[in-house]
Amino acid sequence: MAEAWKLFGEGYENYPLINMFQYYGPMHDGPVWPLLMKPADSPLSPTWQIGSSETLKPWPPSGDRIGESIGETLTLEEVVELTRRLSSSWEKGMAIFNELKDNYSNEPERLLDIGVAEALSVQFKSGYNILNFYLLREKMFRMEGMQRLELLDQLSEIIREEIELDKQLLLLCEKDSRLGFHSEAEGYKYFPDKIKWRMEQLRNVLTNDVKDIKNIILKGQLLFPGYTGQEPEGNTADCIASDSSICSAKSANLPAGLKWQLCGYDSCKIKIKWASAYSKNELYIFVSEEKSSVNTVSKTRLSSIEVKIEPERLFPSYHFIFDYLTEKNNDDPVHIIGYPLIYRGGFREIGETGIGYMAVRIPFHIIGLNGENLHPIRMDVKIETRDEGSCSWRSDNPTTERLILGSDNPDDLGWMVFLP
């Protein structure tokens, strides 16, 4: 018994101990998460709640935006490996427990305790499978050729294993009504009917979605290129290449050839446009403001520039908020402690007759990009003015508020494409 608990402890030491994983990770109720073979870009639901305190409605099943459970401390690959170690070590401990079952055949409470450990084994394995599923799915989407069929087979095998794990958990739940109950949520995160629903969802994926994706691969076509950015769909902004002298500690220059985009959504009464450029290490956003005749070059009506950037698909967006430039905010954007998705900095003004230009700078290392190997990213630009309202490049359709993640809606983002 002691040896089994030692293995449980060694496994649990690998639990990804980050807030986002505790808040949105799949270890609490992974056995009732649907697995989405086709991209849906749908959010994760809080682990500690049954329903939203704002809408008073139940949270829907978690979707495929697995990056919402990871944040910026670990990579998806690292979390997959940590949960693999956790699950593997726990299964070794369960093997010892199973050998001891016959010793407690007349002690139903002890058998139920062993059942709790077995339910945890299912939850940990399911959590690992979910994370690994989306890691492999995203890799497959970005590949070409027939080798994608091998990954499709691996994904299908994960789904089949999840069906078997659900069968195992279903039997445990029917014997022990405690399983699935979450004390903080004050309700059940999983229960027999929900497990059966998930099993049916998995069977439908195997029957329909796997077949559809296999046909696309056999035809030699890209998988969901509008989703991956290989062929961006919807609003697209071109980011031009430039040298590294765009922005210094004291001034900023306006590059030639910028591709301007109109901030046409919301209530702003003045015409505001934005454009972008990049150097080896940095991304620059420029904002153009039509100035009135009474305004001097140095007095902009803008109070803040917010640049929202999704570092990679399925991960939450970073919010870079730039205010008036001061001695305290004239360097790299600063991470706001306690708000992991928010950075603050200052914008620089570039004056020309009748038009005001503002410039902001975002180092690539903050958003995990490599200036020598850039790929399209999703983003938005929002402008707040002192007295003329606000406006944004893309429309604002907020979702139900979630802790840390806020009300960001991934459908509100457009694409930025880096031109050579």
Secondary structure as GFF3:
##gff-version 3
##sequence-region A 1 420
A	DSSP	alpha_helix	2	12	.	.	.	ID=ss1
A	DSSP	alpha_helix	19	24	.	.	.	ID=ss2
A	DSSP	three_ten_helix	30	32	.	.	.	ID=ss3
A	DSSP	three_ten_helix	66	69	.	.	.	ID=ss4
A	DSSP	alpha_helix	76	100	.	.	.	ID=ss5
A	DSSP	three_ten_helix	101	104	.	.	.	ID=ss6
A	DSSP	alpha_helix	108	141	.	.	.	ID=ss7
A	DSSP	alpha_helix	148	175	.	.	.	ID=ss8
A	DSSP	beta_strand	181	182	.	.	.	ID=ss9
A	DSSP	beta_strand	187	188	.	.	.	ID=ss10
A	DSSP	alpha_helix	192	204	.	.	.	ID=ss11
A	DSSP	pi_helix	205	209	.	.	.	ID=ss12
A	DSSP	alpha_helix	210	218	.	.	.	ID=ss13
A	DSSP	alpha_helix	225	228	.	.	.	ID=ss14
A	DSSP	beta_strand	236	241	.	.	.	ID=ss15
A	DSSP	beta_strand	261	262	.	.	.	ID=ss16
A	DSSP	beta_strand	265	266	.	.	.	ID=ss17
A	DSSP	beta_strand	272	278	.	.	.	ID=ss18
A	DSSP	beta_strand	282	290	.	.	.	ID=ss19
A	DSSP	beta_strand	302	310	.	.	.	ID=ss20
A	DSSP	beta_strand	318	324	.	.	.	ID=ss21
A	DSSP	beta_strand	334	335	.	.	.	ID=ss22
A	DSSP	beta_strand	342	352	.	.	.	ID=ss23
A	DSSP	beta_strand	355	363	.	.	.	ID=ss24
A	DSSP	three_ten_helix	364	366	.	.	.	ID=ss25
A	DSSP	beta_strand	377	385	.	.	.	ID=ss26
A	DSSP	beta_strand	390	392	.	.	.	ID=ss27
A	DSSP	three_ten_helix	410	412	.	.	.	ID=ss28
A	DSSP	beta_strand	414	418	.	.	.	ID=ss29
###
